[in-house]
Amino acid sequence: MTNFIIALALGVFFGFSLNKAGLTKYNKIINVYRFTDMTVLKFMMTALVVSMSGLYALRGLGLITFPNVPATYIVGNLVGGIIFGFGMALSGYCPGTAAAGAGEGKLDYLIPGLFGFLVGAVIYGLTYDKVFPAISAIANYGNTTMPDLWNLSPFLTILTFALMSLLLFYLIDRVGWQRKGSEQ
């Protein structure tokens, strides 16, 4: 029960953060695909760096253990990413912003969000038995994480990812994507 309450509290905080950052606005999501506003990318990269740092620090202190990592299927991840990206570009919402917008009571978030979740679940359920065995046979890296795959310290991996994120943020600001997107 405690895990459920913690997860619920973190989810509410994440939704609140999405809202306060303005990421529940349709134009913020669409402008990422137009390359005119990279606020969403910067928010998500920051969230990844913070969560990776926190999780590995807590594990290093012995306060948590990681659950079993599911197997990494490169082809499945690519296909799933393409489907996810297509659905996100088509609707203008990602699952997080759809849930946060629906929490605000906006029907235009609730309908595509629920529709996307349900259609995705049905397609997954109907194709799993036929598609999964074929995909899992191609480029299966097993139960591994990036630090394991590269044979690096997790902290070095996090530092590398954080530095790459900072470089990306600098380049985004240098190109001026933020200023163009905020004018629209």
KOLKETI-635722 format. One record per atom (N, C-alpha, C, O): residue number from 0; atom name; x, y, z. Coordinates in steps of 0.05 Angstrom, whole numbers, always signed. Atoms other than C-alpha are relative to their C-alpha. Layout:
<rs>
  num  atome      px      py      pz
  NUM     CA       X       Y       Z
...
</rs>
This chain:
<rs>
  num  atome      px      py      pz
    0      N     +16     -24      +0
    0     CA      +0      +0      +0
    0      C     +17     +25      +0
    0      O     +11     +45     -13
    1      N     -18     -23      -1
    1     CA     +58     +47     +16
    1      C     +11      +6     -28
    1      O     +13     +30     -36
    2      N     -11      -4     +27
    2     CA     +87     +37     -54
    2      C     -21     +13     -18
    2      O     -14     +31     -34
    3      N     +21     -12     +15
    3     CA     +20     +55     -84
    3      C      -3     +29      +6
    3      O      -6     +46     -12
    4      N      +3     -28      -9
    4     CA     +15    +119     -44
    4      C     +24     +16     -10
    4      O     +20     +39     -19
    5      N     -23     -14      +9
    5     CA     +86    +139     -61
    5      C      -1      +4     -31
    5      O      +4     +26     -40
    6      N      +3      -3     +29
    6     CA     +74    +125    -135
    6      C     -21     +20      -8
    6      O     -17     +36     -26
    7      N     +22     -20      +5
    7     CA      +9    +165    -134
    7      C     +10     +28      +6
    7      O      +4     +46     -10
    8      N     -10     -27      -7
    8     CA     +43    +224     -99
    8      C     +20      +9     -21
    8      O     +19     +33     -29
    9      N     -19      -7     +20
    9     CA    +100    +223    -149
    9      C     -14      +7     -27
    9      O      -6     +25     -41
   10      N     +15      -6     +24
   10     CA     +51    +220    -207
   10      C     -15     +26      +1
   10      O     -15     +41     -19
   11      N     +14     -26      -3
   11     CA     +11    +279    -180
   11      C     +21     +22      -2
   11      O     +16     +43     -15
   12      N     -21     -20      +1
   12     CA     +76    +318    -171
   12      C     +10      +4     -29
   12      O     +14     +26     -38
   13      N      -9      -1     +28
   13     CA     +98    +301    -242
   13      C     -21     +15     -17
   13      O     -14     +31     -34
   14      N     +22     -14     +14
   14     CA     +30    +323    -270
   14      C      -1     +29      +6
   14      O      -5     +46     -12
   15      N      -1     -28      -9
   15     CA     +34    +387    -230
   15      C     +23     +14     -14
   15      O     +21     +37     -23
   16      N     -24     -11     +13
   16     CA    +104    +399    -257
   16      C      -5      +5     -30
   16      O      +3     +25     -41
   17      N      +6      -3     +29
   17     CA     +81    +387    -329
   17      C     -18     +24      -4
   17      O     -14     +40     -23
   18      N     +19     -23      +3
   18     CA     +24    +437    -319
   18      C     +15     +26      +5
   18      O     +11     +45     -11
   19      N     -14     -25      -7
   19     CA     +68    +490    -286
   19      C     +20      +8     -22
   19      O     +26     +31     -26
   20      N     -20      -5     +21
   20     CA    +120    +483    -342
   20      C     -14      +8     -26
   20      O      -1     +15     -46
   21      N     +15      -6     +24
   21     CA     +64    +495    -393
   21      C      +0     -22     -20
   21      O      -7     -18     -44
   22      N      -2     +22     +18
   22     CA     +73    +427    -423
   22      C     -26     -15      -6
   22      O     -27     -34     -20
   23      N     +26     +12      +6
   23     CA      -1    +410    -423
   23      C     -14     +17     -21
   23      O     -37     +13     -27
   24      N     +11     -16     +22
   24     CA     -11    +461    -478
   24      C      +6     -13     -27
   24      O     +29     -21     -32
   25      N      -2     +13     +26
   25     CA     -23    +433    -547
   25      C     +23     +11     -17
   25      O     +39      -4     -28
   26      N     -20     -13     +17
   26     CA     +23    +483    -581
   26      C     +29      -8      +9
   26      O     +47      -9      -8
   27      N     -26      +7     -10
   27     CA     +82    +463    -537
   27      C      +8     -28     -11
   27      O     +32     -31     -19
   28      N      -6     +27     +11
   28     CA     +78    +390    -560
   28      C      +4      +1     -30
   28      O     +24      -9     -40
   29      N      -1      -1     +29
   29     CA     +65    +405    -633
   29      C     +25     +15      -9
   29      O     +38      +8     -29
   30      N     -23     -16      +8
   30     CA    +121    +457    -636
   30      C     +27     -15      +3
   30      O     +47      -7      -9
   31      N     -23     +17      -1
   31     CA    +171    +403    -617
   31      C      +4     -13     -28
   31      O     +26     -14     -38
   32      N      -2     +13     +27
   32     CA    +155    +368    -683
   32      C      +5     +20     -22
   32      O     +14     +13     -43
   33      N      -5     -22     +20
   33     CA    +159    +435    -719
   33      C     +28     +11      +4
   33      O     +37     +28     -12
   34      N     -26      -9      -8
   34     CA    +228    +446    -687
   34      C      +0     +30      +5
   34      O     +19     +45      -2
   35      N      +2     -28      -7
   35     CA    +205    +514    -662
   35      C      +0      +5     +30
   35      O      +4     +28     +38
   36      N      +0      -3     -29
   36     CA    +201    +502    -587
   36      C      +9     -26     +13
   36      O      -4     -47     +11
   37      N     -12     +25     -11
   37     CA    +245    +451    -550
   37      C      -4      -1     +30
   37      O     +11     -15     +44
   38      N      +5      +0     -29
   38     CA    +216    +464    -480
   38      C      -6     -29     +10
   38      O      +4     -37     +31
   39      N      +7     +27      -9
   39     CA    +187    +393    -476
   39      C     +25     -17      +1
   39      O     +29     -32     +20
   40      N     -25     +15      +0
   40     CA    +254    +362    -496
   40      C     +18      +7     +24
   40      O     +28     -11     +37
   41      N     -17      -8     -23
   41     CA    +291    +402    -444
   41      C     -11      -9     +26
   41      O      +3     -18     +44
   42      N     +13      +9     -25
   42     CA    +240    +385    -390
   42      C      +5     -30      +4
   42      O     +12     -39     +25
   43      N      -2     +29      -2
   43     CA    +243    +311    -405
   43      C     +29      -9      +4
   43      O     +34     -28     +20
   44      N     -28      +7      -4
   44     CA    +319    +308    -410
   44      C      +8      +7     +29
   44      O     +23      -9     +42
   45      N      -5      -7     -27
   45     CA    +323    +344    -343
   45      C     -12     -21     +19
   45      O      +1     -29     +39
   46      N     +13     +21     -17
   46     CA    +273    +294    -313
   46      C     +16     -26      +0
   46      O     +18     -39     +20
   47      N     -16     +25      +2
   47     CA    +316    +236    -338
   47      C     +25      +2     +16
   47      O     +32     -17     +30
   48      N     -25      -4     -15
   48     CA    +380    +264    -309
   48      C      -5      -1     +30
   48      O      +9     -14     +45
   49      N      +7      -1     -28
   49     CA    +347    +278    -242
   49      C      -8     -28     +10
   49      O      +1     -37     +31
   50      N      +9     +26      -9
   50     CA    +313    +210    -238
   50      C     +22     -20      +0
   50      O     +25     -37     +19
   51      N     -23     +19      +0
   51     CA    +375    +171    -259
   51      C     +18      +5     +24
   51      O     +27     -13     +37
   52      N     -17      -7     -22
   52     CA    +417    +209    -208
   52      C     -11     -10     +26
   52      O      +3     -22     +43
   53      N     +13      +7     -25
   53     CA    +367    +198    -152
   53      C      -1     -30      +4
   53      O      +5     -40     +25
   54      N      +2     +29      -3
   54     CA    +355    +124    -166
   54      C     +26     -14      +5
   54      O     +28     -31     +22
   55      N     -26     +13      -4
   55     CA    +428    +105    -172
   55      C     +13      +9     +26
   55      O     +27      -7     +39
   56      N     -10      -9     -27
   56     CA    +446    +147    -110
   56      C     -14     -16     +22
   56      O      -1     -26     +40
   57      N     +14     +16     -20
   57     CA    +391    +112     -70
   57      C      +9     -29      +0
   57      O     +12     -42     +21
   58      N     -10     +28      +2
   58     CA    +415     +44     -96
   58      C     +28      -2     +12
   58      O     +34     -21     +25
   59      N     -27      +0     -11
   59     CA    +487     +62     -79
   59      C      +0      +2     +30
   59      O     +18      -9     +43
   60      N      +2      -2     -29
   60     CA    +466     +79      -8
   60      C     -13     -25     +12
   60      O     -15     -28     +37
   61      N     +13     +24     -10
   61     CA    +430     +12      -3
   61      C     -28      +4      +9
   61      O     -40     -14     +22
   62      N     +28      -6      -8
   62     CA    +362     +44      +7
   62      C     -21     -13     -18
   62      O     -43     -18      -9
   63      N     +18     +13     +18
   63     CA    +330     +12     -54
   63      C     +15     -21     -16
   63      O     +40     -20     -19
   64      N     -11     +19     +20
   64     CA    +341     -47    -101
   64      C     -16      +3     -25
   64      O     -40      +9     -24
   65      N     +14      -2     +26
   65     CA    +324     -45    -174
   65      C     -14     -26      -5
   65      O      -4     -48      +1
   66      N     +14     +25      +8
   66     CA    +272     -94    -199
   66      C     +15     -12     -24
   66      O     +32      +0     -36
   67      N     -11     +13     +23
   67     CA    +290    -143    -254
   67      C      -5     +18     -25
   67      O     -27     +27     -29
   68      N      +2     -16     +24
   68     CA    +304    -105    -318
   68      C     -11     -17     -22
   68      O      -1     -39     -27
   69      N     +11     +16     +22
   69     CA    +261    -129    -376
   69      C     +20      -1     -23
   69      O     +38     +16     -25
   70      N     -18      +3     +22
   70     CA    +297    -154    -437
   70      C      -1     +23     -20
   70      O     -23     +35     -23
   71      N      -2     -22     +19
   71     CA    +320    -103    -488
   71      C      -1     -11     -28
   71      O     +17     -25     -37
   72      N      +4      +9     +28
   72     CA    +294    -116    -559
   72      C      +2     +25     -17
   72      O     -17     +40     -19
   73      N      -4     -24     +16
   73     CA    +323     -64    -606
   73      C     -21      +4     -21
   73      O     -32     +26     -23
   74      N     +20      -3     +21
   74     CA    +275     -77    -663
   74      C     -27      +7     +12
   74      O     -41     +24      +2
   75      N     +25      -7     -13
   75     CA    +215     -77    -616
   75      C      -1     +28     +10
   75      O     -21     +42      +8
   76      N      -1     -28     -10
   76     CA    +238     -12    -585
   76      C      -2     +19     -23
   76      O     -16     +40     -20
   77      N      +2     -18     +24
   77     CA    +247     +20    -654
   77      C     -29      +1     -10
   77      O     -40     +22     -16
   78      N     +28      +1     +10
   78     CA    +178      -4    -678
   78      C     -19     +14     +20
   78      O     -36     +30     +11
   79      N     +17     -13     -20
   79     CA    +145     +17    -613
   79      C      +4     +30      +1
   79      O     -15     +45      +4
   80      N      -6     -28      +0
   80     CA    +180     +84    -615
   80      C     -12     +15     -24
   80      O     -22     +37     -21
   81      N     +12     -12     +24
   81     CA    +156     +97    -686
   81      C     -30      +3      +4
   81      O     -42     +23      -2
   82      N     +29      -1      -5
   82     CA     +84     +79    -667
   82      C      -7     +22     +20
   82      O     -26     +37     +17
   83      N      +4     -20     -21
   83     CA     +88    +122    -604
   83      C      +3     +28     -11
   83      O     -14     +45      -7
   84      N      -4     -26     +12
   84     CA    +117    +181    -642
   84      C     -21      +8     -20
   84      O     -29     +31     -20
   85      N     +21      -5     +19
   85     CA     +66    +175    -697
   85      C     -26      +8     +15
   85      O     -39     +28      +7
   86      N     +24      -6     -15
   86     CA      +9    +174    -647
   86      C      +2     +27     +15
   86      O     -18     +42     +16
   87      N      -3     -25     -14
   87     CA     +38    +232    -608
   87      C      -1     +24     -20
   87      O     -13     +44     -13
   88      N      +1     -21     +20
   88     CA     +48    +274    -671
   88      C     -29      +3     -11
   88      O     -37     +26     -16
   89      N     +27      -1     +11
   89     CA     -22    +256    -696
   89      C     -19     +14     +20
   89      O     -36     +30     +12
   90      N     +19     -12     -20
   90     CA     -58    +275    -631
   90      C     +11     +26     +12
   90      O      -5     +42     +21
   91      N     -11     -23     -12
   91     CA     -10    +328    -607
   91      C      +4      -3     +30
   91      O     +10     +17     +44
   92      N      -3      +5     -29
   92     CA      -6    +296    -538
   92      C     +16     -25      +5
   92      O     +15     -44     -11
   93      N     -13     +25      -9
   93     CA     +39    +247    -503
   93      C     -16     -11     +24
   93      O     -33      +4     +34
   94      N     +16     +11     -22
   94     CA     +11    +201    -449
   94      C      +1     +17     +25
   94      O     -20     +21     +38
   95      N      -2     -16     -25
   95     CA     +37    +245    -392
   95      C     -16     +26      -2
   95      O     -31     +33     +16
   96      N     +15     -24      +3
   96     CA      +8    +309    -420
   96      C     -30      -5      -3
   96      O     -47     +11      +5
   97      N     +28      +7      +3
   97     CA     -57    +274    -439
   97      C     -12      -4     +28
   97      O     -35      +5     +34
   98      N     +10      +5     -27
   98     CA     -65    +250    -367
   98      C      -1     +26     +17
   98      O     -21     +31     +31
   99      N      +0     -25     -15
   99     CA     -46    +318    -338
   99      C     -22     +19     -10
   99      O     -36     +32      +6
  100      N     +21     -16     +11
  100     CA     -93    +355    -385
  100      C     -28     -10      +7
  100      O     -46      +5     +13
  101      N     +25     +12      -8
  101     CA    -149    +306    -370
  101      C      -5      +6     +30
  101      O     -28     +10     +38
  102      N      +3      -7     -28
  102     CA    -136    +320    -296
  102      C      -9     +28      +4
  102      O     -21     +35     +25
  103      N      +9     -28      -1
  103     CA    -148    +393    -311
  103      C     -29      +2      -8
  103      O     -42     +23      -6
  104      N     +28      +0      +9
  104     CA    -216    +373    -339
  104      C      -3      +7     -29
  104      O     -26     +14     -38
  105      N      +2      -7     +29
  105     CA    -200    +386    -412
  105      C      -7     -25     -16
  105      O      +8     -44     -17
  106      N      +9     +23     +16
  106     CA    -240    +340    -457
  106      C     +18      -6     -24
  106      O     +20     -29     -33
  107      N     -17      +4     +23
  107     CA    -194    +351    -516
  107      C     +26     -15      +7
  107      O     +39     -24     -12
  108      N     -22     +17      -8
  108     CA    -140    +316    -476
  108      C     -10     -28      +7
  108      O      +4     -48      +1
  109      N     +11     +25      -9
  109     CA    -184    +262    -447
  109      C      -7     -19     -23
  109      O      +0     -43     -22
  110      N      +9     +17     +22
  110     CA    -213    +237    -513
  110      C     +24     -12     -16
  110      O     +24     -37     -19
  111      N     -22     +13     +14
  111     CA    -148    +227    -553
  111      C     +17     -17     +18
  111      O     +28     -37     +10
  112      N     -15     +16     -19
  112     CA    -113    +203    -490
  112      C     -11     -27      +4
  112      O      +2     -47      +1
  113      N     +13     +26      -4
  113     CA    -163    +149    -475
  113      C      -1     -16     -25
  113      O      +4     -41     -25
  114      N      +1     +14     +25
  114     CA    -171    +132    -548
  114      C     +27     -12      -7
  114      O     +29     -36     -15
  115      N     -27     +10      +6
  115     CA     -96    +125    -557
  115      C      +8     -23     +18
  115      O     +19     -43      +9
  116      N      -6     +21     -19
  116     CA     -88     +84    -494
  116      C     -15     -26      -7
  116      O      -3     -48      -7
  117      N     +16     +23      +5
  117     CA    -145     +37    -512
  117      C      +8     -13     -27
  117      O     +11     -38     -29
  118      N      -8     +11     +26
  118     CA    -126     +29    -586
  118      C     +27     -14      +2
  118      O     +31     -36      -8
  119      N     -26     +12      -3
  119     CA     -54     +16    -567
  119      C      -1     -26     +15
  119      O     +13     -45      +8
  120      N      +3     +25     -16
  120     CA     -74     -36    -515
  120      C     -12     -22     -17
  120      O      -4     -45     -15
  121      N     +13     +21     +16
  121     CA    -120     -72    -564
  121      C     +19     -10     -22
  121      O     +21     -34     -26
  122      N     -19      +9     +21
  122     CA     -68     -73    -620
  122      C     +22     -17     +12
  122      O     +30     -38      +1
  123      N     -21     +16     -14
  123     CA     -15     -98    -571
  123      C     -11     -27      +7
  123      O      +3     -48      +2
  124      N     +12     +26      -8
  124     CA     -61    -152    -545
  124      C      -5     -18     -23
  124      O      -1     -42     -21
  125      N      +6     +17     +24
  125     CA     -82    -176    -614
  125      C     +24      -9     -15
  125      O     +23     -30     -28
  126      N     -24      +8     +16
  126     CA     -12    -178    -644
  126      C     +22     -12     +16
  126      O     +41     -22      +5
  127      N     -22      +8     -18
  127     CA     +30    -199    -584
  127      C      +9     -29      -7
  127      O     +33     -33     -11
  128      N      -8     +28      +4
  128     CA     +29    -275    -597
  128      C     +14      -4     -27
  128      O     +31     -22     -29
  129      N     -12      +4     +27
  129     CA     +49    -267    -671
  129      C     +25     +17      -3
  129      O     +44      +9     -15
  130      N     -22     -19      +5
  130     CA     +95    -206    -669
  130      C     +23      -3     +20
  130      O     +46      -2     +12
  131      N     -21      +1     -20
  131     CA    +133    -215    -604
  131      C     +21     -21      -5
  131      O     +45     -15      -3
  132      N     -21     +20      +5
  132     CA    +168    -281    -620
  132      C     +19      +8     -23
  132      O     +43      +3     -21
  133      N     -17      -8     +23
  133     CA    +193    -253    -687
  133      C     +18     +23      +8
  133      O     +42     +23      +2
  134      N     -16     -23      -8
  134     CA    +216    -187    -656
  134      C     +21      -8     +21
  134      O     +44      +1     +20
  135      N     -18      +7     -22
  135     CA    +248    -219    -595
  135      C     +24     -17     -10
  135      O     +44     -19      +4
  136      N     -22     +16     +11
  136     CA    +292    -263    -640
  136      C     +21     +18     -13
  136      O     +43      +9     -18
  137      N     -19     -19     +14
  137     CA    +325    -201    -672
  137      C     +11     +19     +20
  137      O      -4     +32     +35
  138      N     -13     -20     -16
  138     CA    +376    -160    -634
  138      C      -9      +0     +29
  138      O     -17     +21     +39
  139      N      +8      +3     -27
  139     CA    +358    -186    -565
  139      C     +25      +4     +18
  139      O     +43     -13     +17
  140      N     -23      -5     -18
  140     CA    +407    -156    -514
  140      C      -4     -11     +28
  140      O     +13      -7     +45
  141      N      +5     +11     -26
  141     CA    +375    -191    -456
  141      C      -6     +21     +21
  141      O     -13     +44     +15
  142      N      +6     -17     -23
  142     CA    +365    -161    -387
  142      C     +24     +17      +7
  142      O     +40     +11     +25
  143      N     -24     -17      -5
  143     CA    +416    -105    -390
  143      C      -8     +29      +1
  143      O     -29     +38      -9
  144      N      +3     -29      -1
  144     CA    +422     -31    -376
  144      C     +23     +12     -16
  144      O     +42      -2     -22
  145      N     -22     -13     +15
  145     CA    +465     +20    -412
  145      C     +27      -2     +14
  145      O     +47      -8      +1
  146      N     -26      +4     -13
  146     CA    +519     +19    -359
  146      C     +12     -28      -4
  146      O     +36     -32      -8
  147      N      -9     +28      +3
  147     CA    +522     -57    -364
  147      C      +9      -5     -29
  147      O     +29     -18     -34
  148      N      -6      +4     +28
  148     CA    +521     -55    -440
  148      C     +27     +12      -8
  148      O     +42      +0     -23
  149      N     -25     -14      +7
  149     CA    +579      -6    -444
  149      C     +22      -7     +20
  149      O     +45      +2     +16
  150      N     -19      +8     -20
  150     CA    +614     -37    -384
  150      C     +12     +25     +14
  150      O     +37     +27     +18
  151      N      -8     -25     -13
  151     CA    +617     +31    -348
  151      C     -13      +1     +27
  151      O     -33     -12     +33
  152      N     +12      -6     -26
  152     CA    +603     +55    -278
  152      C     -27     +14      -6
  152      O     -28     +31     -24
  153      N     +26     -15      +4
  153     CA    +530     +78    -273
  153      C      +3     +30      +4
  153      O      -9     +45     -11
  154      N      -4     -28      -5
  154     CA    +554    +144    -246
  154      C     +14     +14     -23
  154      O      +8     +37     -30
  155      N     -12     -11     +24
  155     CA    +599    +155    -306
  155      C     -20      +2     -23
  155      O     -19     +21     -39
  156      N     +21      -1     +21
  156     CA    +541    +138    -352
  156      C     -19     +24      +5
  156      O     -26     +38     -14
  157      N     +17     -23      -7
  157     CA    +497    +189    -315
  157      C     +14     +26      -6
  157      O      +2     +45     -17
  158      N     -15     -24      +5
  158     CA    +551    +241    -318
  158      C      +2      +6     -30
  158      O      -1     +29     -39
  159      N      -2      -3     +29
  159     CA    +560    +229    -393
  159      C     -27     +10     -11
  159      O     -28     +28     -28
  160      N     +27      -8      +9
  160     CA    +484    +234    -404
  160      C      -6     +29      +8
  160      O     -18     +44      -8
  161      N      +5     -28     -10
  161     CA    +480    +298    -362
  161      C     +16     +20     -17
  161      O      +6     +41     -24
  162      N     -17     -18     +16
  162     CA    +538    +330    -401
  162      C     -11      +2     -29
  162      O     -11     +23     -41
  163      N     +12      -1     +26
  163     CA    +506    +310    -467
  163      C     -26     +17      +0
  163      O     -31     +31     -19
  164      N     +25     -16      -3
  164     CA    +440    +341    -443
  164      C      +7     +29      +1
  164      O      -6     +46     -12
  165      N      -8     -29      -2
  165     CA    +475    +406    -424
  165      C     +10     +10     -27
  165      O      +4     +33     -34
  166      N      -9      -8     +27
  166     CA    +509    +408    -492
  166      C     -24      +4     -18
  166      O     -25     +23     -34
  167      N     +24      -2     +16
  167     CA    +442    +396    -525
  167      C     -16     +26      +7
  167      O     -25     +40     -11
  168      N     +14     -24      -9
  168     CA    +410    +452    -483
  168      C     +14     +25     -11
  168      O      +1     +44     -20
  169      N     -15     -23     +11
  169     CA    +466    +499    -503
  169      C      -5      +4     -30
  169      O      -9     +26     -39
  170      N      +4      -2     +29
  170     CA    +458    +483    -576
  170      C     -29      +9      -7
  170      O     -32     +24     -26
  171      N     +28      -8      +4
  171     CA    +382    +491    -572
  171      C      -2     +30      +3
  171      O     -14     +44     -13
  172      N      +2     -29      -5
  172     CA    +390    +560    -542
  172      C     +17     +16     -20
  172      O      +9     +38     -28
  173      N     -17     -14     +19
  173     CA    +446    +578    -590
  173      C     -14      +2     -27
  173      O     -12     +23     -40
  174      N     +14      -1     +25
  174     CA    +404    +560    -651
  174      C     -24     +19      +2
  174      O     -33     +30     -18
  175      N     +22     -19      -4
  175     CA    +347    +600    -621
  175      C     -28     -13      -2
  175      O     -47      +1      -6
  176      N     +26     +14      +1
  176     CA    +292    +547    -621
  176      C     -19     +10     +21
  176      O     -43     +12     +16
  177      N     +17      -8     -22
  177     CA    +266    +571    -554
  177      C     -14     +27      -7
  177      O     -38     +30      -2
  178      N     +11     -26      +5
  178     CA    +256    +643    -576
  178      C     -21      -1     -22
  178      O     -41     +12     -20
  179      N     +20      +2     +22
  179     CA    +221    +625    -641
  179      C     -25     -13     +10
  179      O     -47      -3      +3
  180      N     +24     +14      -9
  180     CA    +174    +577    -606
  180      C     -17     +16     +20
  180      O     -41     +13     +20
  181      N     +16     -15     -20
  181     CA    +155    +624    -550
  181      C     -15     +24     -12
  181      O     -33     +35      +1
  182      N     +14     -22     +13
  182     CA    +133    +678    -600
  182      C     -26      -9     -11
  182      O     -43      +7     -17
  183      N     +24     +10     +14
  183     CA     +79    +633    -629
  183      C     -23      -2     +19
  183      O     -45     -10     +11
</rs>
